[in-house]
Amino acid sequence: MSRVCSLTGKRRLVGNNVSHSNRKTKRVQEPNLVKKRIFIPEENRTVTVRLSTRALRTLNKMGLHQFLKAEGIRL
């Protein structure tokens, strides 16, 4: 399973490690993903999603419907 946030689509970043002598080697920054169960009251069920922790914080602050509306995602 790829490391992608299921709500925001955040993926890994690829760049270079640059040493003091200016050598460049590839490096990868993975998103901080967590598995989370979210209750959807309209469907009266829970779904398990992999969210970035940034998306989880925003989801907790805004609420599910307002967050999905802001992201342009429909249930």
N, C-alpha and C positions, 0 to 999 in steps of 0.2 A: 504494500500500500504506500502510495507516495505521500510525502509530508506536505500536504496542502490544507489550508484552513477551508472548511466546507462553507462558511458564510462569506468571508471576505476574499477568498481566493489567494491569500498570501502564500508565496512560494519561497524556495530557498534563493539566496543571493550568491553569486559567484564573483570572485575578485582575486586579487593577488596579495600574498604576503610579501612585503618588501623588506629585505634585510638592510643592515647598516651599509653593506657594500653594494646595495642597490640590485641585488639578485631578486628575481621575481619567481615565486612558486604559487601554483593555484591553491585557493582555499575556498571553502563553502561555509556560508552561514545559514543554518537551518532555523526555521521559525519555531518558536516555543509553543508546541501544540499539546493540548490536554483533551482527554475524552470526557464528555459532559453529557448527562442526561437532562433533557429539557422537556418540561410538561407543556403540551399544547391544549389549552382548555376547550377550544372549539371542537377538536377531534377527540377529546377526552382520552388522550394517550401520551406516552413519553417517547421521545426519539433520542437516540444516542448519536452525537456528532463530535467531530474532532475540530476544536476551535483553537485559534491562537489566543494567548492570554490577553492580548490587547482587545480582541473582539469580545472576549468574555467580560472584561471590565466595562466595555461600552454597552454590552447587552444588559448587564446588571444595572447600569446607570439609567439607560433609556427605556428598558422594557423590550420584550420580544417584538411586538408589532411595530413600534416606532423605529426600532433598529432595522428591521427588514424593509420597512418603507423607505428609510434613508439610504439603504444599500440598493434598493430597486429589486428586491427579491420577493416573489409571491409564493405563498404556501399552497 
